[in-house]
């Protein structure tokens, strides 16, 4: 699963990296993005065909939902069954997006405690997490736009922490995932694989990250008291 991530880069730099057009939203850095909070998302605008960077709420609310209270439970969309599950199938067909992240957190059971780990690309580049988005009309007539992060089976390195991980799409797959190029449902499904283990860096961080109220750059610092296996102790340089 992916229940927490961090995004510390400025929106202007992300707009350049993802080659988006239009206005760039003014969105603050966050080292502890949690479900029901807003974050930046890259979507294709069907009117002009260009990529746009916008702010959406994490936790998908389907168009047919009676209210928005269940959104947090749909923070993730499992790759297996994504094309059939009622909550996700229409978004998978028509409303796919990229969720920029500098990395995500996961918790590993170690003896009698759970040790949090941060995971990022070893290259230090931003992640492009596969996402789905939806628009839900609120009782006042305004639209609430939400997203979910697609998850898949973990690669051999991430499996040391947790059995699932978010799908990280390489740049060559962005056009098809965003709908800029035609792709069949089977072709889209084939994109939802774990990234190669050697592309990831993983390191232990402090337990403060488990509290929603904590949000500062110190959350991604290596925990000096931890004693992780060698495979889980290689933070990238930002």
C-alpha positions in Angstrom: 0.0 0.0 0.0 1.0 3.7 0.0 -0.5 5.5 3.0 2.0 8.5 3.2 4.4 10.2 0.9 6.5 13.4 0.6 6.9 16.1 -2.0 9.3 18.8 -1.2 10.1 20.2 -4.7 8.6 23.5 -5.8 5.6 23.4 -8.2 7.4 25.4 -10.9 10.2 22.9 -11.1 7.7 20.0 -11.3 5.8 21.8 -14.1 9.0 21.9 -16.0 9.9 18.3 -15.3 6.5 17.0 -16.3 6.2 19.5 -19.2 2.9 20.9 -18.1 1.2 24.0 -19.4 -1.1 26.6 -18.0 -0.9 28.2 -14.6 1.3 26.7 -11.9 -0.5 26.2 -8.6 1.0 27.7 -5.4 1.3 24.6 -3.3 3.6 24.2 -0.2 6.1 21.5 0.2 5.0 18.6 2.5 7.1 15.8 4.0 4.0 14.0 5.3 1.2 13.9 2.8 -1.7 11.9 4.2 -5.1 10.8 2.9 -7.8 13.5 2.8 -5.0 16.1 2.2 -4.4 18.0 -1.1 -1.4 17.3 -3.3 -0.2 18.0 -6.8 -1.4 15.9 -9.7 -0.6 15.9 -13.5 -3.6 15.4 -15.8 -4.3 15.7 -19.5 -6.7 18.5 -20.4 -9.1 17.0 -23.0 -9.9 20.4 -24.4 -6.3 21.4 -25.4 -4.6 18.0 -25.1 -1.9 19.5 -22.8 -0.7 18.3 -19.5 -1.7 20.5 -16.5 -0.5 20.5 -12.9 -3.3 20.9 -10.4 -4.2 20.3 -6.8 -6.5 17.4 -5.9 -7.5 15.7 -2.7 -6.0 12.3 -1.9 -8.7 9.7 -1.5 -10.9 8.9 -4.5 -14.6 9.7 -4.3 -16.5 8.0 -7.2 -19.0 10.0 -9.2 -21.8 7.9 -7.9 -20.9 8.2 -4.2 -23.7 9.5 -2.0 -21.2 11.5 0.1 -17.4 12.1 0.2 -16.8 10.3 3.6 -15.4 7.1 2.1 -12.7 8.8 0.1 -9.9 8.1 2.6 -10.6 4.3 2.2 -9.9 4.6 -1.5 -6.5 6.2 -1.2 -5.0 3.2 -3.1 -6.3 1.3 -6.1 -4.9 -2.3 -6.4 -3.6 -2.9 -10.0 -5.2 -6.3 -10.0 -8.9 -5.9 -10.6 -8.6 -2.2 -11.3 -10.4 -2.5 -14.6 -13.4 -4.3 -13.0 -13.8 -2.8 -9.5 -16.8 -0.3 -9.6 -14.9 2.3 -7.6 -12.1 2.5 -10.2 -13.1 1.1 -13.5 -14.4 4.3 -15.1 -11.4 6.3 -13.9 -9.1 3.6 -15.2 -10.7 3.9 -18.6 -11.0 7.7 -18.8 -9.3 9.6 -16.0 -5.7 8.5 -15.3 -3.1 10.8 -13.9 0.4 11.1 -12.5 1.0 11.8 -8.9 4.4 13.6 -8.4 6.3 12.5 -5.2 9.9 12.7 -4.0 9.2 9.4 -2.1 6.9 7.5 0.1 6.9 5.9 3.5 6.3 2.4 4.6 6.5 0.6 8.0 8.5 -2.6 8.6 7.8 -5.0 11.5 11.1 -5.3 13.3 11.1 -7.4 16.5 8.5 -5.7 18.8 8.1 -2.4 16.9 7.4 -1.1 13.5 10.2 0.9 11.9 9.3 3.5 9.3 11.3 3.7 6.1 11.4 6.3 3.3 11.6 5.1 -0.3 12.8 7.2 -3.2 14.4 6.9 -6.6 18.1 6.3 -6.3 18.6 8.9 -9.0 17.1 11.6 -6.8 14.6 12.4 -9.5 10.9 12.9 -8.8 8.6 9.8 -8.9 5.6 9.7 -11.2 3.2 7.5 -9.3 0.4 6.0 -11.4 -2.9 7.5 -10.3 -6.6 7.8 -11.1 -8.8 10.8 -10.5 -12.5 11.6 -10.3 -14.8 14.6 -10.0 -17.7 14.4 -7.5 -20.4 17.1 -7.4 -21.0 18.3 -3.9 -24.4 19.3 -2.5 -23.6 23.0 -3.0 -22.9 22.3 -6.7 -19.1 22.7 -6.6 -16.9 19.9 -7.8 -14.6 17.9 -5.5 -11.7 16.4 -7.5 -9.9 13.5 -5.8 -7.2 10.9 -6.7 -6.0 7.5 -5.8 -2.5 5.9 -6.1 -2.2 2.6 -8.0 -0.4 -0.1 -6.1 1.2 -3.4 -7.2 3.2 -6.3 -5.8 6.5 -5.2 -4.2 9.8 -5.9 -5.9 12.4 -7.9 -4.0 13.8 -4.9 -2.2 10.5 -3.3 -1.2 9.2 -6.6 -0.1 11.6 -6.5 2.8 9.5 -3.6 4.1 6.0 -4.3 2.8 4.4 -6.7 0.3 3.0 -3.9 -1.9 4.2 -0.7 -3.4 3.0 2.2 -5.6 3.4 1.9 -9.3 6.2 4.2 -10.4 5.9 5.0 -14.1 9.0 5.8 -16.2 8.8 8.8 -18.6 8.3 6.7 -21.7 5.0 5.4 -20.3 3.6 8.8 -19.3 1.9 9.6 -22.7 0.0 6.4 -22.9 -1.0 6.5 -19.2 -2.3 10.1 -19.5 -4.2 9.3 -22.7 -2.0 11.3 -25.0 -1.4 8.0 -27.0 -3.8 5.2 -27.6 -3.4 2.2 -25.4 -5.7 -0.8 -24.9 -6.8 -1.9 -21.4 -4.4 -4.8 -21.6 -1.5 -2.5 -22.5 -2.4 -0.2 -19.6 -2.6 -3.2 -17.3 0.9 -4.3 -18.4 2.3 -1.0 -17.2 1.3 -1.6 -13.6 4.4 -3.5 -12.5 6.9 -3.0 -9.7 9.8 -0.9 -10.6 13.3 -2.6 -10.7 14.7 -3.0 -7.2 18.0 -1.3 -8.2 16.2 1.9 -9.1 15.0 2.4 -5.5 16.8 3.8 -2.4 15.4 3.0 1.0 16.4 4.1 4.5 15.0 4.1 8.1 13.5 7.4 9.4 12.2 8.5 12.8 8.9 7.5 14.2 7.6 11.1 14.1 6.4 10.5 10.6 3.6 8.4 12.0 1.9 11.5 13.4 -0.1 13.6 10.9 0.7 16.8 12.7 4.5 16.4 12.1 5.6 18.0 8.9 9.2 19.2 8.3 12.3 18.2 6.4 13.6 16.3 9.4 11.1 13.5 8.7 13.2 12.2 5.8 16.5 12.2 7.7 18.0 8.8 8.5 17.2 7.5 11.9 20.6 7.1 13.6 19.2 4.7 16.2 18.0 2.2 13.6 19.8 -1.0 12.6 18.4 -1.9 9.2 19.6 -4.7 6.8 22.1 -3.4 4.3 19.6 -3.4 1.5 17.5 -0.8 3.3 20.1 1.8 4.1 20.9 3.8 0.9 19.3 7.2 0.9 19.7 9.3 -2.2 21.2 12.8 -2.2 18.6 15.6 -2.9 
